[in-house]
Amino acid sequence: MNKKNILVVFGTRPEVIKLAPVILELKKHSDKYNCIVCNTEQQKELSNQTLAYFGLKADINLDCMRPNQSLLEVQTRILSGLNQVFKENKIDSVIVQGDTMTVLCGALAGFYNKIPVFHVEAGLRSYDIYEPFPEEVMRQMTSRVAELNFCPTEKNRQALLTENIKDEKIHVVGNTVIDALFCLSEETLQNARLFFSSNGIEIDDKLVLITAHRRENHGERIDRIISAIEYLAEKFTDHTFVIPVHPNPNVKDKIHMRLGHLANIKLLAPLDYPNLVFLMKNAKLILTDSGGIQEEAPSFGCPTLVMRYETERQEGIEAGVSVLVGADYDKIVSQSEAVLSKTREQTRLKATNPYGDGTSAKQIEEIIDKYFCD
């Protein structure tokens, strides 16, 4: 097999976390692959910060983001940047992960150039095009052009089969986010403890981790979420509520204005990957609208309330490791009280993680190798 130029395209922190194990695995086989790492910088600081943790650096940075861009403007800038990448490099395949604007643009750029697209974390579906918005449509469109769909679970595979994606294009490999968790050393986790201590946050068994940033939760929904958090913090004053605040002003300004005065709420800047994992590992309860955290938290047995009305990660709901509460004030409060009124030990979950066993990247490399050899 001639050495293949594989373009790996990402732009957000979750994409970096989930593609880093794949990039590292491909780089082990430098006789077979030349891995070209392209960061659209859809989340410029967060993506580059996380890359550095894995000891990686982008070969190409597209610097596509501008303040207050519309979705159409973001798509235009990313596609334009990728167009130049294809002009300047011979590409044999494109790897994308997930459901962001970067994913859709990477897939379209590959398709327009008749280059095979490999989609990591394929087959997740809510079947509501506005929940999550715009991600649901982006991942469905990506599946239509992908030559290889790497599904985390059998449920994802079945979704693609239902959509008439050919079986030979679908492979169940687990989720690479679990591979990434296993990259963390004990030394790294101890450094994380020192980080929080230096920020006045002592990690004990009464820690609540909260993340909220999704576009569909802006407006009235974030107001209801904040009201629920405020109530819980005032009721459970012996608990510490840690909120890494997303930089989007639609979220950041409201959270700081309404929650910043409460002593047991700690508002932090976005955390690097090891520090976020350390919080998940030690949390008594997690409230989140993130997709990745839904997958990671089960590895630590932490009860997780998903503040979304639809989730494409139904495996966690079915396994009982996550509960869907939307932006519903009453549900957030009642489900949180059920956990916070007990000890951390009493609320630990025993179920195994339904999303993978940490061997996904190795499986992906083997399937890519076979694809090019056939």
C-alpha positions in Angstrom: 0.0 0.0 0.0 1.3 3.4 -0.9 1.5 5.9 1.9 -1.8 7.7 2.3 -2.3 11.3 3.1 -5.1 11.5 5.6 -6.6 14.9 6.4 -8.0 15.0 10.0 -10.3 18.0 10.3 -11.6 19.4 13.6 -12.4 22.7 15.2 -13.8 22.3 18.7 -12.5 20.9 22.0 -14.8 17.8 21.9 -13.6 17.0 18.4 -10.0 17.2 19.6 -10.6 15.0 22.6 -12.3 12.3 20.4 -9.9 12.5 17.4 -6.6 12.8 19.4 -6.6 9.0 20.1 -7.2 8.4 16.4 -4.4 10.8 15.3 -2.0 9.2 17.8 -2.9 5.7 16.5 -2.4 6.7 12.9 1.0 8.3 13.7 2.2 5.0 15.1 1.9 3.7 11.5 4.0 6.4 9.8 4.9 3.8 7.1 1.3 3.7 6.0 -0.1 7.2 6.7 0.9 10.8 6.5 -1.5 12.4 9.0 -2.3 16.0 8.2 -3.9 17.7 11.1 -6.2 20.7 10.3 -7.8 22.9 12.9 -10.6 25.2 11.6 -10.3 26.8 15.1 -14.1 26.9 15.4 -13.2 27.1 19.1 -9.8 28.6 18.8 -8.4 28.7 22.4 -10.2 25.6 23.6 -9.1 23.4 20.7 -5.5 24.4 20.7 -5.3 24.1 24.5 -6.6 20.6 24.3 -4.3 19.6 21.4 -1.3 20.6 23.5 -2.5 18.3 26.3 -2.2 15.3 24.0 1.2 16.5 22.7 -0.2 17.4 19.3 -0.1 20.5 17.2 -2.1 21.3 14.1 -0.3 21.4 10.7 -2.9 23.8 9.4 -4.9 26.5 11.3 -7.7 28.1 9.4 -8.7 30.8 11.9 -12.3 30.8 10.7 -14.2 32.5 13.5 -15.2 36.1 13.7 -17.4 37.8 16.3 -21.2 37.3 16.0 -21.0 35.3 12.8 -24.2 33.7 11.5 -24.2 29.9 10.8 -24.1 30.7 7.1 -21.0 32.9 7.5 -19.2 30.3 9.6 -19.9 27.6 7.0 -18.7 29.9 4.2 -15.4 30.7 5.9 -14.7 27.1 6.8 -15.5 25.8 3.3 -13.3 28.5 1.8 -10.4 27.6 4.1 -10.7 23.9 3.3 -10.9 24.6 -0.4 -7.4 26.1 -0.1 -6.2 23.1 1.9 -7.3 20.7 -0.9 -5.7 22.9 -3.5 -2.3 22.8 -1.7 -2.2 19.2 -0.6 -2.8 15.8 -2.2 -5.5 14.2 0.1 -6.4 10.5 0.0 -9.1 10.6 2.7 -10.7 13.0 5.2 -11.5 12.1 8.8 -14.2 14.1 10.7 -15.8 13.5 14.1 -19.2 14.3 15.5 -21.7 16.9 14.3 -20.3 20.4 14.3 -20.1 22.9 11.4 -16.5 21.8 10.9 -17.7 18.2 10.5 -20.2 19.1 7.8 -17.8 21.3 6.0 -15.0 18.7 6.1 -17.4 16.1 4.8 -18.6 18.4 2.0 -15.1 19.4 1.0 -14.1 15.7 0.8 -17.3 14.9 -1.2 -16.8 17.8 -3.7 -13.2 16.6 -4.3 -14.4 13.0 -4.6 -12.2 12.0 -1.7 -13.5 9.3 0.8 -14.8 10.7 4.1 -14.5 8.7 7.3 -16.9 9.7 10.0 -16.0 9.0 13.6 -19.0 8.9 16.0 -21.5 8.3 13.3 -25.2 7.3 13.6 -26.3 9.4 16.6 -29.8 10.6 16.1 -32.6 12.5 17.8 -34.7 12.7 14.7 -35.7 16.3 15.6 -33.9 18.7 13.2 -34.1 21.5 15.8 -33.0 19.4 18.9 -30.0 19.7 18.9 -29.8 22.6 16.5 -28.0 22.6 14.1 -26.1 19.4 14.9 -28.9 16.9 14.1 -29.0 17.9 10.4 -25.2 18.2 10.1 -24.6 14.6 11.2 -27.4 13.3 9.1 -25.9 15.0 6.0 -22.4 13.8 6.8 -23.7 10.2 6.9 -24.9 10.5 3.3 -21.4 11.1 1.9 -19.2 9.0 4.3 -17.4 6.0 3.0 -16.8 4.7 6.5 -19.1 5.3 9.4 -17.5 4.5 12.8 -20.4 4.0 15.2 -20.1 4.0 19.0 -22.9 1.5 19.6 -25.2 -1.0 17.9 -28.1 1.5 18.2 -26.1 3.9 16.0 -25.5 1.2 13.4 -29.2 0.4 13.3 -30.1 4.0 12.8 -27.8 4.1 9.7 -29.2 0.9 8.3 -32.7 2.3 8.7 -31.5 5.3 6.6 -30.3 2.9 3.9 -26.6 3.4 4.5 -24.9 0.2 3.2 -23.9 -2.3 5.9 -20.3 -2.5 4.6 -19.9 1.2 5.3 -20.8 0.8 9.0 -18.5 -0.3 11.8 -19.3 -0.4 15.5 -16.1 0.5 17.4 -17.2 2.2 20.6 -16.5 5.8 21.4 -13.0 7.2 21.2 -13.8 9.5 24.1 -13.2 6.5 26.4 -9.8 6.0 24.8 -9.0 9.6 25.7 -9.9 9.1 29.3 -7.3 6.3 29.5 -4.6 8.7 28.4 -4.7 10.5 31.8 -1.9 9.7 34.2 -2.2 9.8 38.0 0.3 12.7 37.9 -1.9 14.6 35.6 -4.9 14.1 38.0 -2.9 15.2 41.0 -1.9 18.4 39.1 -5.6 19.0 38.5 -6.2 18.8 42.3 -3.5 21.4 42.8 -5.2 23.6 40.1 -8.5 23.6 41.9 -6.9 24.1 45.3 -5.1 27.2 44.0 -8.5 28.5 42.8 -10.0 28.1 46.3 -11.9 24.9 45.4 -11.3 21.9 47.7 -12.4 18.7 46.1 -14.6 16.6 48.5 -17.7 14.4 48.3 -20.1 17.3 47.9 -19.1 18.6 44.5 -21.6 19.4 41.7 -20.4 20.0 38.2 -22.5 22.0 35.8 -22.0 22.9 32.2 -24.5 24.7 30.0 -23.8 26.1 26.6 -25.9 24.6 23.8 -27.4 27.0 21.3 -31.0 25.6 21.8 -30.7 26.4 25.5 -30.1 30.1 25.0 -32.9 32.6 25.8 -35.6 31.6 28.2 -34.2 28.1 28.7 -30.9 29.3 30.2 -33.0 31.5 32.5 -34.8 28.5 33.9 -31.6 26.5 34.2 -30.0 29.3 36.1 -33.0 29.6 38.4 -32.9 25.9 39.3 -29.1 26.1 40.0 -29.7 29.2 42.2 -32.4 27.4 44.2 -30.2 24.3 44.7 -27.1 26.3 45.7 -29.2 28.1 48.3 -30.7 24.9 49.7 -27.6 22.8 49.7 -25.2 25.3 51.1 -22.7 22.6 52.2 -22.2 21.6 48.6 -19.9 23.3 46.1 -21.3 24.0 42.6 -18.6 24.4 40.0 -19.5 25.9 36.7 -16.9 26.2 33.9 -18.6 29.1 32.1 -18.8 28.9 28.3 -17.4 32.1 26.6 -20.6 32.7 24.6 -22.0 36.0 25.9 -25.6 34.6 25.7 -24.6 32.2 28.5 -21.6 33.9 30.2 -23.2 37.2 31.0 -26.4 35.8 32.5 -24.6 33.2 34.7 -22.2 35.8 36.1 -25.0 38.3 36.8 -27.3 35.9 38.5 -25.0 33.3 40.2 -21.8 35.2 40.9 -22.9 36.4 44.3 -23.4 32.9 45.8 -20.4 31.8 47.9 -20.8 28.1 47.2 -21.0 28.6 43.4 -17.6 28.7 41.7 -17.5 30.3 38.3 -14.5 29.3 36.3 -13.2 30.0 32.8 -13.4 27.0 30.4 -11.3 24.2 31.8 -8.6 22.2 30.0 -9.4 18.6 29.4 -7.5 17.0 32.4 -9.1 19.4 34.9 -12.6 18.8 33.5 -12.1 15.0 33.7 -10.9 15.4 37.3 -14.1 17.2 38.2 -16.2 14.4 36.5 -14.2 11.8 38.4 -14.9 13.4 41.8 -18.4 14.9 41.3 -21.4 13.8 43.3 -23.7 15.0 40.6 -23.3 16.4 37.0 -25.8 18.7 35.3 -25.0 19.2 31.6 -26.2 19.8 28.1 -23.0 18.5 26.7 -22.8 15.5 24.5 -19.3 14.3 25.5 -19.9 14.5 29.2 -22.9 12.1 28.8 -20.4 9.6 27.4 -17.6 10.2 29.9 -19.5 10.4 33.2 -20.6 6.7 33.3 -16.9 5.7 33.5 -16.9 7.3 36.9 -20.3 6.1 38.1 -21.5 9.7 38.4 -25.3 10.4 38.1 -25.9 12.8 35.2 -28.8 15.0 34.5 -29.0 15.9 30.8 -30.5 19.4 30.4 -31.8 18.8 26.9 -35.3 17.7 25.7 -33.8 15.2 23.2 -30.6 13.3 23.3 -29.0 11.2 20.6 -27.2 9.3 23.3 -30.1 7.1 24.4 -27.8 4.3 25.5 -27.0 6.2 28.7 -30.7 6.9 29.4 -31.5 3.2 28.8 -28.6 2.1 31.0 -29.9 4.3 33.8 -26.6 6.4 34.0 -28.3 9.6 32.7 -31.7 11.2 33.2 -33.2 13.6 30.6 -34.6 16.7 32.4 -34.6 19.4 29.6 -34.6 23.0 30.8 -37.5 22.1 33.1 -37.1 23.9 36.4 -39.1 21.4 38.4 -37.4 18.3 36.9 -33.9 19.7 37.4 -34.7 20.6 41.0 -36.4 17.3 41.9 -33.9 15.0 40.3 -31.0 17.0 41.8 -32.5 16.9 45.3 -32.9 13.1 45.0 -29.1 12.8 44.6 -27.9 15.7 46.8 -30.0 14.6 49.8 -28.0 11.4 50.0 -24.2 10.7 50.4 -22.0 10.4 47.4 -21.3 6.8 48.2 -25.1 6.0 48.2 -25.6 7.5 44.7 -22.7 5.9 42.8 -23.8 4.1 39.7 -22.8 0.5 39.1 -23.5 0.2 35.4 -20.7 -0.2 33.0 -20.1 2.5 30.4 -22.3 1.7 27.4 -20.1 3.8 25.1 -16.9 1.8 24.8 -13.9 0.0 26.3 -11.0 2.2 25.2 -9.9 0.3 22.1 -11.8 2.4 19.5 -8.8 4.1 17.9 -7.0 0.8 17.3 -10.2 -0.6 15.7 -10.5 2.4 13.5 -6.9 2.2 12.2 -7.4 -1.4 11.4 -10.5 -0.7 9.4 -8.9 2.2 7.5 -5.9 -0.1 6.7 -8.2 -2.7 5.3 -10.2 -0.1 3.3 -7.1 1.0 1.5 -5.7 -2.5 1.0 -8.9 -3.9 -0.5 
